[in-house]
């Protein structure tokens, strides 16, 4: 009799405990964030630095400049540039499974500067140069491999940059003979790559490297004679290339 009472009491207690547990709210485990999508449009800003080099060859002289201080065919010393840059970029992506394809464009104001000097051993003439790159832009296709909100990407396309130059040329006796200035736009192919990280569904940050190999450009400069004020327009053949490292932050629409 006592055993039956104890058994019934135990079963009632277990039933009450189970009912009480069923009434308690259940706390769901955290769900890992594994559904980041790279598909869509984006726009943002970037900052960074650039390094470049250029080298010019004299194609033509100012008519009447006899004898020329630097002859046709003279290859000047290379000029190395460095400095900051910053601007904006925009593009669009489409993701299928882990693969991402898209198009990207950017425009950056630049403060890359470089100086150089040449001496003609035949006559002792000297020329000093002060050059700069004022802006750079690229339009590229982009392919990537996504690991949730981390994207590894490569890019390739076309790039442009605005160059400016000024020079002062003296004869072997150190007498300033002429000054020259010029501006030109160089264009060529570009490749690059980097890493982009999704901070949130609508915000991402990136770090990338880009290289531009500009086509050989024919540049016309304005040359002014110090003695007479006469102005001529000699031409130069210029080869150049550029490296950039940029960090950016974009809003994803």
C-alpha positions as CSV (number, residue, x, y, z in Angstrom):
1,X,0.0,0.0,0.0
2,X,2.8,2.4,1.0
3,X,4.7,1.5,-2.1
4,X,1.7,2.2,-4.4
5,X,1.3,5.6,-2.8
6,X,5.0,6.5,-3.3
7,X,4.9,5.4,-6.9
8,X,1.8,7.5,-7.6
9,X,3.4,10.5,-5.9
10,X,6.6,10.1,-8.0
11,X,4.7,9.9,-11.2
12,X,2.7,13.0,-10.3
13,X,5.9,14.9,-9.5
14,X,7.5,13.9,-12.8
15,X,4.4,14.9,-14.7
16,X,4.3,18.3,-13.0
17,X,8.1,18.8,-13.8
18,X,7.6,18.0,-17.5
19,X,4.6,20.3,-17.7
20,X,6.6,23.1,-16.1
21,X,9.5,22.6,-18.5
22,X,7.1,22.7,-21.4
23,X,5.8,26.0,-20.3
24,X,9.3,27.6,-20.2
25,X,10.3,29.7,-23.2
26,X,12.9,28.0,-25.4
27,X,16.0,30.1,-26.3
28,X,17.0,29.3,-29.9
29,X,20.7,28.9,-30.6
30,X,22.4,31.7,-32.6
31,X,22.3,31.2,-36.3
32,X,25.6,31.7,-38.1
33,X,25.7,34.4,-40.7
34,X,26.3,32.5,-43.9
35,X,24.1,34.2,-46.6
36,X,26.1,37.2,-47.7
37,X,25.3,38.2,-51.2
38,X,27.7,40.2,-53.5
39,X,25.1,40.7,-56.2
40,X,24.1,44.3,-56.8
41,X,25.4,47.9,-57.4
42,X,27.8,49.7,-55.1
43,X,29.5,53.1,-54.8
44,X,32.1,54.4,-52.4
45,X,35.4,56.3,-51.9
46,X,39.0,55.3,-51.7
47,X,42.4,56.7,-50.6
48,X,45.9,55.4,-51.2
49,X,49.3,56.0,-52.8
50,X,50.9,55.7,-56.2
51,X,54.3,55.2,-57.8
52,X,55.1,55.9,-61.4
53,X,57.9,56.2,-63.9
54,X,58.3,57.9,-67.3
55,X,61.0,58.4,-69.9
56,X,61.0,60.7,-72.9
57,X,62.8,60.7,-76.2
58,X,63.1,63.9,-78.3
59,X,61.2,63.6,-81.6
60,X,61.4,67.1,-83.1
61,X,63.0,70.4,-82.2
62,X,61.7,74.0,-82.3
63,X,62.4,75.4,-85.8
64,X,65.3,77.8,-85.7
65,X,66.8,76.4,-82.5
66,X,70.4,76.1,-83.8
67,X,72.4,74.4,-82.6
68,X,70.0,72.3,-80.5
69,X,71.1,71.9,-76.9
70,X,69.7,68.3,-76.9
71,X,69.5,66.7,-80.3
72,X,66.7,64.7,-81.9
73,X,66.8,61.1,-80.6
74,X,68.2,62.1,-77.2
75,X,66.7,59.8,-74.5
76,X,66.2,61.6,-71.3
77,X,66.8,60.1,-67.8
78,X,63.8,58.3,-66.3
79,X,61.6,60.3,-63.9
80,X,60.2,58.6,-60.8
81,X,57.0,59.8,-59.2
82,X,55.3,59.1,-55.9
83,X,52.5,60.6,-53.8
84,X,48.9,60.3,-52.5
85,X,45.7,59.8,-54.4
86,X,42.0,59.6,-53.5
87,X,38.6,59.6,-55.2
88,X,35.6,57.5,-55.7
89,X,34.6,54.2,-57.4
90,X,31.4,52.4,-58.4
91,X,30.3,49.2,-60.1
92,X,28.1,46.2,-60.1
93,X,28.5,42.5,-59.2
94,X,26.6,39.3,-60.0
95,X,27.1,36.2,-57.8
96,X,26.4,32.6,-58.7
97,X,27.4,30.0,-56.1
98,X,30.9,31.1,-54.9
99,X,31.7,33.0,-58.1
100,X,31.4,36.7,-58.6
101,X,31.7,38.7,-61.9
102,X,31.2,42.4,-62.4
103,X,32.4,45.7,-63.7
104,X,34.2,48.4,-61.8
105,X,35.2,52.0,-62.5
106,X,37.2,54.6,-60.5
107,X,38.5,58.2,-60.7
108,X,41.2,59.5,-58.4
109,X,42.7,62.9,-57.9
110,X,46.5,62.4,-57.6
111,X,49.4,64.3,-56.2
112,X,52.3,62.2,-57.6
113,X,55.4,64.3,-58.3
114,X,58.8,63.6,-59.7
115,X,62.0,65.5,-60.6
116,X,64.9,64.7,-62.9
117,X,67.9,66.3,-64.7
118,X,69.8,65.6,-67.8
119,X,73.3,66.7,-69.1
120,X,74.4,66.5,-72.7
121,X,78.0,65.4,-72.6
122,X,78.7,66.7,-76.1
123,X,78.1,70.4,-75.2
124,X,77.6,70.5,-71.4
125,X,73.9,71.7,-71.7
126,X,71.7,70.8,-68.8
127,X,67.9,70.4,-68.4
128,X,66.0,70.1,-65.1
129,X,62.5,68.7,-65.0
130,X,59.6,68.9,-62.6
131,X,56.7,66.6,-63.5
132,X,53.4,65.4,-61.9
133,X,50.4,63.2,-62.3
134,X,47.2,65.0,-61.5
135,X,44.5,62.3,-61.9
136,X,44.1,58.6,-62.8
137,X,41.0,56.6,-63.9
138,X,40.3,53.0,-64.7
139,X,37.4,50.9,-66.1
140,X,37.8,47.2,-65.6
141,X,36.0,43.9,-65.5
142,X,36.2,42.0,-62.3
143,X,36.1,38.3,-61.3
144,X,36.2,36.9,-57.8
145,X,35.7,34.0,-55.4
146,X,33.5,34.5,-52.4
147,X,33.8,32.9,-49.0
148,X,30.6,34.2,-47.4
149,X,31.4,37.9,-46.7
150,X,35.0,37.7,-47.9
151,X,35.7,38.2,-51.6
152,X,39.1,37.6,-53.3
153,X,39.1,39.4,-56.7
154,X,41.2,40.1,-59.8
155,X,40.5,42.8,-62.3
156,X,41.7,44.0,-65.7
157,X,40.8,46.6,-68.3
158,X,41.9,50.1,-69.3
159,X,43.4,53.1,-67.5
160,X,44.0,56.8,-68.1
161,X,46.1,59.4,-66.3
162,X,46.8,63.2,-66.6
163,X,50.5,64.1,-66.8
164,X,52.0,67.6,-66.6
165,X,55.6,68.6,-67.0
166,X,57.9,71.7,-66.9
167,X,61.5,72.0,-67.8
168,X,64.3,74.6,-67.8
169,X,67.3,74.2,-70.2
170,X,70.7,76.0,-69.9
171,X,73.7,75.9,-72.2
172,X,77.2,74.7,-71.2
173,X,78.0,78.1,-69.6
174,X,74.9,77.8,-67.3
175,X,72.9,80.5,-69.1
176,X,69.2,79.7,-69.1
177,X,68.1,79.4,-72.8
178,X,64.5,78.2,-72.7
179,X,61.7,76.9,-70.6
180,X,58.9,74.5,-71.5
181,X,55.6,73.2,-70.2
182,X,53.1,70.6,-71.3
183,X,50.1,68.5,-70.4
184,X,49.0,65.2,-71.8
185,X,46.7,62.3,-71.2
186,X,48.2,58.8,-71.3
187,X,46.2,55.6,-71.6
188,X,46.9,51.9,-71.5
189,X,46.0,48.5,-70.1
190,X,45.6,47.8,-66.4
191,X,45.5,44.7,-64.1
192,X,45.0,44.4,-60.4
193,X,43.5,42.5,-57.5
194,X,42.7,42.5,-53.9
195,X,40.4,41.5,-51.0
196,X,36.9,42.9,-50.1
197,X,35.2,42.3,-46.8
198,X,31.5,42.6,-46.2
199,X,31.0,44.6,-42.9
200,X,27.3,44.4,-43.2
201,X,24.7,43.5,-46.0
202,X,25.1,47.1,-47.2
203,X,28.7,48.1,-46.4
204,X,32.0,46.6,-47.6
205,X,35.7,47.6,-47.3
206,X,38.4,46.7,-49.8
207,X,42.2,46.8,-50.2
208,X,43.6,46.5,-53.7
209,X,46.7,46.9,-55.9
210,X,46.6,48.1,-59.5
211,X,49.2,48.3,-62.2
212,X,48.9,50.4,-65.4
213,X,51.2,50.1,-68.4
214,X,50.6,53.2,-70.6
215,X,50.9,53.1,-74.3
216,X,53.8,55.2,-75.8
217,X,52.5,58.7,-76.1
218,X,53.5,61.5,-78.5
219,X,53.5,64.7,-76.4
220,X,53.7,68.2,-77.7
221,X,55.2,70.8,-75.4
222,X,55.3,74.6,-75.4
223,X,58.9,75.8,-75.4
224,X,59.7,79.5,-74.9
225,X,63.0,81.2,-75.7
226,X,64.3,83.2,-72.7
227,X,66.2,85.6,-75.0
228,X,63.6,86.3,-77.6
229,X,60.3,85.1,-76.2
230,X,59.7,83.0,-79.3
231,X,57.5,80.0,-78.8
232,X,57.9,76.6,-80.4
233,X,56.1,73.3,-80.1
234,X,58.6,70.4,-80.2
235,X,57.4,66.8,-79.6
236,X,58.5,64.0,-77.3
237,X,57.8,60.3,-77.3
238,X,57.0,59.2,-73.7
239,X,56.8,55.8,-72.1
240,X,55.3,55.4,-68.6
241,X,53.8,53.0,-66.1
242,X,52.1,53.3,-62.7
243,X,51.5,51.3,-59.5
244,X,48.7,52.0,-57.0
245,X,47.6,50.7,-53.6
246,X,44.1,51.8,-52.5
247,X,41.8,51.2,-49.6
248,X,38.1,51.8,-50.1
249,X,34.7,51.8,-48.3
250,X,31.5,51.3,-50.3
251,X,27.7,51.3,-49.8
252,X,26.0,48.3,-51.4
253,X,22.6,48.9,-52.8
